[in-house]
Amino acid sequence: MMNTFSKNLKRFRIAKNMTQEQVADYLGVSTQTVSRWECNTTLPDVTILPEIARLYCVSIDDFYKEFSVAYENYAARLLSTYECTHKPDDFLRADMEYQKLLNSGEASMNDLRLYGILNQYMMKDCLDKAISLFEQVLQRDPSEDPETYQQTQGQYIFLQCQVGNCKEIISKYQEQLQENLHDVNNWINLIAAHQFSGQYQEASAWVEKALAKFPENARLHVYAGDIYRNLHQFDTAFSHWDQALLLDSTYLDAQYSKGFCYMEMGEYQKAYETWGKLIDTLTLRGFDLAIAYPKKLAEECQGKIS
């Protein structure tokens, strides 16, 4: 075991193209000390092992393995760890190390490639986790919390469309609607699938059919407003958002949609007023943390007005 340790010390040093003198300078010991470690005459103090491991871009456990590999740098080592564990903490450690490389200006082309791979792995892990959590909600009884259930349904549809499953998700909710034309949520889900797929003309056709059947549904009017906004039919969009607020003054989605649309149109004074009303509503409800975002948007509009 000790012979393996000493051999690895030497092998890792050579892999890093370092001399014993350079290692000694880095660790603050003599060249003779490094030589004795590699000859298995003496062993490093346990307190210095983390520094040696960081220098050679390995873990402490690697010193005791027969076939350990020295990585290009410590960031690459942490990437390899995350690839094995898929733990968020391991991602954060690797991410921090790659950020240090970028900030130092010493990141190589391969460092950038590996950093991209790290984020690609994390993206896939987060995507799988999000889908799993949404599906857990959708497997429960909707009557337990109808509002949360429908919000989750919309978010699930949005995510599936984001990852390119548009055709499948539209087909799924078309079948669901045909099974029960009397449930407004089945209409909303199909409309959302078309909207999030970017099929705004199709979405507008379905939303008009749904509104003819359920004219008093505030959520439908919000979807209608968002669809017509994407079709640049702004007057129609605002009429639907305003109708949603008449039907349900607590429906904040309509206020958010109005604010963003005003900003898109360059109507910053109207947007500022909309964000102000939203901030007042959130404050009255005690959502102190939630006001930060509309407050930031209001400040942005104020700057544009000035």
FENLINGI-V370308 format. One record per backbone hydrogen bond with DSSP energy under -1.0 kcal/mol. CO is the residue of the C=O (numbers start at 1). NH is the residue of the N-H. Records with the same first field share a line. If there is no record, write none. Layout:
# FENLINGI-V370308
CO=NH ; NH
This chain:
# FENLINGI-V370308
1=5
2=6
3=7
4=8
5=9
6=10
7=11
8=12
9=13
10=14
11=15
12=16
13=18
14=17
19=23
20=24
21=25
22=26
23=27
24=28 ; 29
30=34
31=35
32=36
33=37
34=38
35=39
36=41 ; 42
37=40
45=48
48=52
49=53
50=54
51=55
52=56
53=58
57=71
60=63
61=64
73=77
74=78
75=79
76=80
77=81
78=82
79=83
80=84
81=85
82=86
87=91
88=92
89=93
90=94
91=95
92=96
93=97
94=98
95=99
96=100
97=101
98=102
99=103
100=104
101=106
108=112
109=113
110=114
111=115
112=116
113=117
114=118
115=119
116=120
117=121
118=122
119=123
120=124
121=125
122=126
123=127
124=128
125=129
126=130
127=131
128=132
129=133
130=134
131=135
132=136
133=137
134=138
135=139
137=140
141=144
142=145
145=149
146=150
147=151
148=152
149=153
150=154
151=155
152=156
153=157
154=158
155=159
156=160
157=161
158=162
159=163
160=165
161=164
165=169
166=170
167=171
168=172
169=173
170=174
171=175
172=176
173=177
174=178
175=179
183=186 ; 187
184=188
185=189
186=190
187=191
188=192
189=193
190=194
191=195
192=196
194=199
195=198
198=200
199=203
200=204
201=205
202=206
203=207
204=208
205=209
206=210
207=211
208=212
210=214
214=217
217=221
218=222
219=223
220=224
221=225
222=226
223=227
224=228
225=229
226=230
227=231
228=233
229=232
233=237
234=238
235=239
236=240
237=241
238=242
239=243
240=244
241=245
242=246
243=247
244=248
248=251
250=252
252=256
253=257
254=258
255=259
256=260
257=261
258=262
259=263
260=264
261=265
262=267
263=266
266=268
267=271
268=272
269=273
270=274
271=275
272=276
273=277
274=278
275=279
276=280
277=281
278=282
279=283
280=284
281=285
282=287
283=286
286=288
289=292
291=295
292=296
293=297
294=298
295=299
296=300
297=301
298=302
299=303
300=304
301=305
302=306
